Amino acid sequence: MNIFIVEDEEPASARLAKMLGEINPEIVVKDTAVSIRSAVQWLNQHPAPDLILMDIQLADGNSFDIFRQVQVSCPVIFTTAFDEYAVDAFKVNSVDYLLKPVKQAELENAIRKYQDRYGAPSPIDYARLAREIRASDSG
């Protein structure tokens, strides 16, 4: 799963990346952006990630401005210290709305919610597949 983090506080961004790695080592943080401007630029120049983790209050404004400047086609988990934007968040591609400081269990639940909603592929059970193939060959 490829994730793009939009967060203007470097310690918060690093903490999110660390928690994501602990939740699932296969999660790849493709990049981070610290502003509306850098997020719009990144989204215009790269394929859409599977998921975005996005703070709402950025140094150069409100992250909802990103949605006005570029088509955001992937789901978003908002991470913010402000609860008054929850309704606005669900008008865009929001999967969840987590208040800071983000707790690992809450982030894990939000990732699971994303996977349930967007059908993240399940790991292949090779042992079961081999049994089924052997069973069909002997039958």
C-alpha positions in Angstrom: 0.0 0.0 0.0 1.4 3.4 -1.1 0.7 6.3 1.2 1.3 10.1 0.8 1.5 12.1 4.0 0.5 15.8 4.0 1.7 17.2 7.4 3.5 20.5 8.1 5.0 19.4 11.4 8.0 17.1 10.7 7.8 15.2 14.1 4.1 14.4 13.5 4.9 13.3 9.9 7.8 11.1 11.1 5.6 9.6 13.9 2.8 8.7 11.4 5.3 7.0 9.1 6.8 5.1 12.0 3.3 4.0 13.2 2.4 2.9 9.7 5.5 0.7 9.5 4.6 -0.9 12.8 1.0 -1.5 11.6 2.1 -3.1 8.4 5.7 -3.3 7.2 4.5 -3.5 3.6 3.1 0.0 3.8 5.3 2.4 1.8 5.3 6.1 2.5 5.8 7.4 -1.1 6.5 11.0 0.0 5.5 13.8 2.3 4.3 17.3 1.7 4.4 20.2 4.2 2.1 22.7 2.5 -0.9 23.0 0.2 1.5 24.2 -2.6 3.8 21.2 -2.2 0.9 18.7 -1.9 -0.7 20.0 -5.1 2.6 19.9 -6.9 3.2 16.3 -5.8 -0.3 15.2 -6.7 0.0 16.7 -10.2 3.4 15.1 -10.9 2.9 11.5 -9.5 0.4 8.7 -9.8 -2.3 8.7 -7.1 -1.2 6.9 -4.0 -3.5 4.3 -2.5 -4.2 6.5 0.5 -3.4 10.0 1.8 -2.9 10.9 5.5 -3.7 14.7 5.6 -3.5 17.3 8.3 -6.1 20.0 7.9 -4.3 23.1 9.2 -1.2 23.6 7.2 1.3 26.5 7.3 -0.1 28.0 4.1 -3.8 27.4 4.8 -6.5 24.9 5.0 -5.9 21.5 3.3 -9.4 21.6 1.7 -7.8 24.1 -0.7 -5.9 21.1 -2.1 -9.2 19.6 -3.3 -10.1 22.9 -5.0 -6.8 22.9 -6.9 -6.3 19.3 -8.0 -8.4 16.2 -8.5 -7.8 13.9 -5.5 -9.1 10.5 -6.6 -7.8 8.4 -3.7 -9.2 8.1 -0.2 -8.0 10.3 2.7 -7.6 9.8 6.4 -7.6 13.2 8.0 -5.3 13.8 11.0 -5.9 17.1 12.9 -6.1 18.8 16.2 -9.4 20.4 15.2 -12.8 18.7 15.5 -14.8 21.4 13.7 -13.8 20.2 10.2 -15.3 16.6 10.4 -18.4 17.3 8.3 -16.3 19.0 5.6 -13.9 16.0 5.6 -16.6 13.6 4.8 -17.7 15.7 1.8 -14.4 14.8 0.2 -12.7 11.4 0.0 -12.5 10.8 3.7 -12.2 7.3 5.2 -11.7 8.6 8.8 -11.0 11.6 10.9 -8.4 11.2 13.6 -7.7 13.8 16.3 -4.1 14.5 17.3 -2.2 13.2 18.9 -3.1 10.2 16.7 -3.1 6.9 18.7 -1.7 3.8 17.0 -4.8 1.8 17.7 -7.0 4.5 16.0 -4.7 4.7 13.0 -4.7 0.9 12.7 -8.5 0.9 12.8 -8.6 3.6 10.1 -6.2 1.6 7.9 -8.4 -1.5 8.4 -11.5 0.6 7.5 -9.8 1.7 4.3 -8.9 -1.9 3.5 -12.4 -3.1 4.2 -14.0 -0.3 2.1 -11.6 -0.3 -0.8 -10.8 -4.0 -1.0 -7.1 -4.1 -0.4 -6.0 -7.4 -1.7 -5.8 -10.2 0.8 -2.6 -12.2 1.0 -2.5 -15.3 -1.2 -2.8 -18.5 0.9 -0.3 -20.6 -1.1 -0.7 -23.7 1.1 -4.5 -23.8 0.5 -4.0 -23.2 -3.2 -1.5 -26.1 -3.4 -3.9 -28.4 -1.5 -6.7 -27.5 -4.0 -4.5 -28.1 -7.0 -3.4 -31.5 -5.6 -7.0 -32.4 -4.8 -8.1 -31.6 -8.4 -5.2 -33.6 -9.9 -6.0 -36.7 -7.9 -9.7 -36.6 -8.5 
